[in-house]
């Protein structure tokens, strides 16, 4: 009946639990300890045991490192490196277009050659 768990806070001391019926409740007495059963690590371990997705809100909200799709984005500190990466993308697109044009011309020539041989 638990849909997901979201940990937040610098030490993951609060958790927001979402149930299947849409109800949400918070757990605010999590204690960072290796032996205390109220530890966030123990909560995450129990969630993994029952295949419940756990999300750490503070890590996901860092911004710039992980986009909305969940994929890592490259972060460029130097604008020249960013320009070079953009030019590489454009170069790759041009090369793909040239390859498509080359193949189309090749297929066209092969078609003409077959017509010439059949005559």
N, C-alpha and C positions, 0 to 999 in steps of 0.2 A: 504494500500500500504506500510505500515511500517512492516518490518519483525521482527526486534529486536532492543533493545536499550541497550548499554553497558556504564555504568558509570565508571569513573576512577578518580584518584586523591585522596588525603587524605580526602577531604571534598566533594567528588563527584562533583567537580566543572566543569568537562568536560564530555561530552556525545558523544558517537559514535552511529549514527543512521544508520541502514542498511535497505534499501528499498527492496521491492520484486523483482525489476528488477536488483538488484545487486549493485546499487549505494550506496555509503557510504558518509556521511558528518558528520562533528563534530559541536557540540554546546559547545562553550568555555566560554560563559558569564553567567553560572549558579552561583547564589548567595545564600549562606546559610542564609536563612531568613524564618520566619514563615509567613510573610505577602506578600513578594515579589512574583509575579507570575513566576519569573525566578528561583525559588527554585527547587533543585533536588527532594525534597519531592513532590512538586506539579507535576513535570514531571512524577515521578513514579506513582502518583495517577491517572493521565490521562492515562498512559499506562495500568494500571490495569483496568480502566474503559472500555478500548477497547480491553482487553485480549492480549496485546502485551507483550512478555517476556522481562523482565528487568534483566540484569546481572551486578553485582557490581564486576568489575575486580580486585580491590584492595583486596576484601575479598576472592575471588576465588584464588588469586595468593599467599596466605599466605604460602602454601606449607606444606606438611606433614600432615595437618589436613584433607584435602579433596583430594582424589585421582582423577584420570582421569574419573572414573566411576560416581563420584558424591557422593559415599558413604563415610562416615566418617571412617578413619583408626585410629586404636589405636596407640598412641604414648607412647612408654615406655622410661622412664627416667633412670630406673635401669636395668642393663643388666641381673641380676638374675631374675627379673620379666619377661623379654623377653624370657629367657631360659625356665622358668617354663611354659609360655604360649605355647612355641614350643613343649615342652614335653607333654602338655595336648592335643595338636592337634594330636601328634603321638599316644598317648594313645587312643584317640577317634577313630582314624583310625583302630588301632589294635582291639578294641572292636567291631567295625562294621564288620571287617573281621571274627572275631571269631563267631559272631552271624550268619553271612552268612554260615559259615562252619557247625555250630550246626544245623541250619535249613535244610541244604542239607542232613546231616546225619539222621536227624529225618524223612525227607521225604523218604529217602532210606530205613530206617527200617520199616516205615509204609507200603511201597510197598512190602517188604519181608513178613511182617506179613499178608497182604491180600492174598499173594500167598500161604502161609502156611495154612490159614483158608479155602481156596477154594479147597485144596487137600483133 
